[in-house]
Amino acid sequence: MATKQCPGLHSLARGAYAWLAKDSSWGWSNAGLIVDGKDALLVDTLFDLALTGDMLATMRDAEPAALHIGTVVNTHANGDHCHGNQLVSDARIIASSASAEEMSELTPEVMAALMGNVAKLGPIGDYLKHCFGQFHFDGIRFTPPTQTFDDELELRIGDKPVRLVDVGPAHTRGDVLVHSPQDGVVFSGDILFIESTPIIWQGPVQNWIDACNRIDDMQPDLVVPGHGPITDRHGVAQVRHYLQFVRDAARSRFDAGMSAFEAAQDIELTEYSAWSDPERIAVNVDSLYREFAGEQARTDLMELMNRMAELAGFHARGQV
C-alpha cells in the first residue's frame, strides 16, 4: 500500500498516529504517537529542533494527551530519530542498551562540526551537503535516553499495551520495533525503508531479515517505516527481498575475488534502482563483505561516504 502520501500527521487508529516526513531520503524520518486517555508515547524525535518542534505542535493540536508526552522511544541511534530529544526531555526516554551506547558516538555537536567543514572536503563535502544541508544542527543539546532495556519491554499507555522489541544489531547496533497490538500498528524505525534504499550500517544481514519476519509475526494492519510511506506486510516483504538480493549478489562477487567497492559498482539493482539513494549499495556490500570475512573492524565512515559520493556522481561533478 506504499502509495503517495502527504507529509504530516496521519491518524491510523483511535489514538495512534504516524508523522510522515516530506521525503524518504537522508535525514527525512518518520515518527509516531500512541495515546490513550491522558497518556501519550512518542516514537522517535526528528533530525533537528525546528522539525521536531513543528511535529510536536501538530500532535498537540490533534491530541490533548500530546501536551504532556510522558514516554519517548528512540528506535535507534541515528540522529534523525533522536536529535530532537531535548524538546521532550521532561519525559522518560527509552532505548535499547546498545542504541543508547551508540548515540554517544555521533552526537548533534559532532554533526554540527562535520557540516561546518564540508567546504574543505571536496566531493565528499558536496555529497554531505546534498544529504544533510537542509538540517540545522547548531544549538542541539545531546539528550540521551533515561531508561534502557534488552530483548523486550512491556509498557502500558493508558489501558493500551505497547511492546518494545530489540531486534538489533541490524541497521544499527540496537534497532527497536514498537508494537501497539490494540491499534494493529507497528512502528518499525529503520528496519523498514519504503521506496528508499535500506542501509546496513551494522548487520549481520540475517538479523535484519529476521526482524522483518518478527514484524510479520505481529500481524499488523499497518506499519510505519522509518522512512517512506505507511505500508503493510507487502512493504515488509519488499525490504526482506532487497536484503536477500543484495546478500546473494555480494556473496557471489566476494567468492569471485572482487573488492567490496568493485562489487558495489558491478551489482545491477534492477527493480530497486528506482528507490531513493541507491548509492547506499556501497555501504551494504562493505558490511556484507565484513560479515563474510568474519572481520570486526569497520571501514572508516568517511571512506564509505566517499564511495557513496562516487556512485552518486559527485566526483564527476567536482571535476567539471
N, C-alpha and C positions, 0 to 999 in steps of 0.2 A: 504493500500500500504506500510505497515511497513516492507519492505524487507531490507536485509543487505545493508547498505550504507557506503561508505568510509568516514572517518573523513576529515574535511577541508571545503573549500568553495564550495558551490553548487549554480549555477545560477537557479533561479526559474522562472523568467520572465525578461523582459527587464528592468534592473535596480533594481531587487530585488534578494537578496541572503540569503542563510542560511549558518551559520557556525555550523558544527556538531562536537561535541566532540568525542574523540576516544572510549568513554564508556558512558553508561547511568546511572552509579551508582553514589554514593555520590560525589558531587563536580564537576562532569564532565558535564558541562552545555553547551547548545547551545546558539547561538546569531543570529542576523540578520542585514542586511544592506538594506536600501531603498535609491535609488539615482534617481535624475532627474536633468539634466543639471549640474550645479556646486554645487548643494545642496545634502547633504547626512545626513541621520539619522541612527544612530547605535542603535539597540535593544539589550541592556544588554552588560555589560563587564563580564569578567571571574573571576575565584577564586583567581588568583594571577597575579603578574605583568608579569612574563615570558609568561604565557599562553595568556594573553591579548595582549602583545606586538607582539607575533607571529601572532595572529589573525589579528591585525591591519596592520601588514606588508603585509600579504597576500591580504587583502582587498585593500590596496593602490596599489599593483601591478595590481590588476584586474580592478580597477575603479579610474580614476583620481580624481573624486569628493571626494573619501575617504581620499585624502591627507589632507583635511580640513573639518573634520566632524563637522557640526555646531550644531547638536542636538543629544543628547543621551537620550534614555528612559530606565529607570530601571523598569522592570516589577514587581519586588517585592524586599523585604528587605534581602533575603538570600544572604550571601556573594558571592556565586558562580555566582551571577547575578549583582554584583555591586562593588566588591573589586578592580577591575581594573580601577575604575573611574578616578584615578589620572592621568592616561595616556591620558585622553581626558578632562582634567579639564578646557581647554580653550573653550569648548562647553557649551551650556546651557544643564543642566542635569535635566530631568523631571521625576517625580514620583508622585504617588498619595500621598495625605497628610498623610494618615495612614501609608503608606510604609516608607515615609521619617522619621516619628517619630520612627518607629520600627528599622530602620537602625542604629540608635544611640545606640541601646542596646547590639548588638553583633558585635562590630567593629573589623577590622582586628587586632588591638592591643590586644583586648580581646582574639581573636582566637589564636594569637601567644603565649600569656601567657598560655592558656589552653594546647596547644600542647607541650609547653615546660615542662609541668608537667606530661605527660602521663605515665612516668616510675613509678610514685608514686601511680597510680590509679588502679593497678591490672588489672583484666579482663576488666573493663571499659576503662582503658587506652589502652589496647591491641585492643579493638574494635575501639576506636577513631583513633588509628594509622592505623588500617586497612581501615577506612573510609577516613581519611584526611591526611595520612602520605606522600602522593605523592605531596602535595602542599606546597608552601613556603610563609608563612605569615609575616616573618620578613621584615621590611622596607616598608610595605604598609602603606600609609597615608590615613586615613579615609577622603573620599571626598564625602560629602553628595550632594543631589540634590540642584540645584539653583532655581528650579521652581516646584511648586506643584499644584495639581488640585483635584477636587472632581467630581465624576459622569462621565463626558465626557469632552474631549478636542479635538477640531478640529485643525489640523496643515496642512500646505502645504509645501511639499518638492519639490522645483521647481514648476511644474504645477500639481504635484500629491497630491490629498487629502489623508491625513492619519488621522485616527480616533483612539483616545485612550479612552478605556472604563474601568473604575474602577469597577471590579466585586467582590471585596473583601468585608468583610472578608471571606476567603475560605481556600486556602492552607496557606496563611499568612493573615495579617490584611488588606492588600491593594493591591490585585493582579490586574494587568492591562493587557488587551488584546490590541494588536497593529494591526489595520486592514488597509491594503492598498488595497482598492477596485479595483483600476485600474490594479493592479497586480494579483488580485484574491488570495491574501495571507493573512493569519492571523498568527501573532507571538503570541503564547499563554502564554509564560512564563510557570510557573509550574502548570497552570491549566491542562496541559496535560503532563503526563509521559507516554511514549510509550515503551512497553516491559520492563517497570520499575515500581515498586510499588509506587503509589502516597502516600504522607504523609500529614495527616491532622494536621498541627501544630495549626491551629486556629479554622476553622469551623465558622458557622454551615454547616453541610454537604449539606443541601438543597441549600445554596448559591453556592456551588461548582457545584452541579447538574444543577442549573440554569445557571451558567457560561458556561457549556457545551452546553446548549440549545442556549445561546447567540451566540456561535460560529456557530452553525447550522444555525441560523437565518441570519448570514452574508453570507452564501452560498459560502464559499471559495473553490477554486480549490485545494489549498494546505494549510496545517497547519504545522508550525514549532513549535514543542513542546519544553518545557524547557529542557527535557531530552529524548534521544532516537531518532529514525529515523524520517525523514519527513513523514507526514501522510496526511490523508484527513478526511472526515466526518466519515468514518468507525472507525478511531482511536479515534475520539471524543466519539463515541458510546461505545467503549470498556472501556474507562475511566468512563463514566457515569454508565455503568453496574457494574463495580467494586465498585464504591461508593455506589450504591444501594444494592449490595450484602452484603458488609461489614456493612452497616447501619442495614439491616434486621437481619443479623446474630448476631450482637451485641445487638440489641433490645431484641431478644428472650432470650439471656443469662442474660441481665440486669433484665428482668422480672422474670427470674428463680432464681435470687439472687446470681449469680456468681459475683466475683470481676472482675475488668477490666482485670487484668493480667490472671486470670483463663480463662476468655472468650477468650483472645488473644491466649492462648495456646490450647484452645479447638476447635477453628474455623478451619475447613478443607478448605484450599484455592483452592483446585481442579484445575481448569483451570488457576488460577492466580499464582499457586505455581512456575511456570517457569519464572515469571517476576523477575528481579533482586531485591534484598533487601526485600524479603518477611517478614523479621522480623519487618518491619515498621507497621505491623498489631498491634503491642503493642501500638504505639502512636495513631493509628487511633481509636482503641477501647477505649483507655483512653479519647480521645477527644469526642467521641460519648457518653460515659458514663457521662461525664461532661455536655454535652448538654441534655441528657435525664433527668438528675437530676436537671437541671436549676442552676448549680453551675458556678460561675465566676472564682474562684481560679483555677489556672492551676497547674498540677503536676510538681514538680521540674524537670528541664531539665536533671540533672544527674541521677535521678531515671528512667526517660524514657530511657536514654541511657543504663542504667543498664539492663532494661527489654529487650531491643533490643539485647544487648550483650548476654544475656542468651539464647534468641531464636536462635541467630546465632551460638551458641555453644562455645562462648568464655569463659564462666565459666568452662565448662568441660575441655577445653584446658588448662586453668590455674591450674587445679587440677592434670594434668598428671605429 
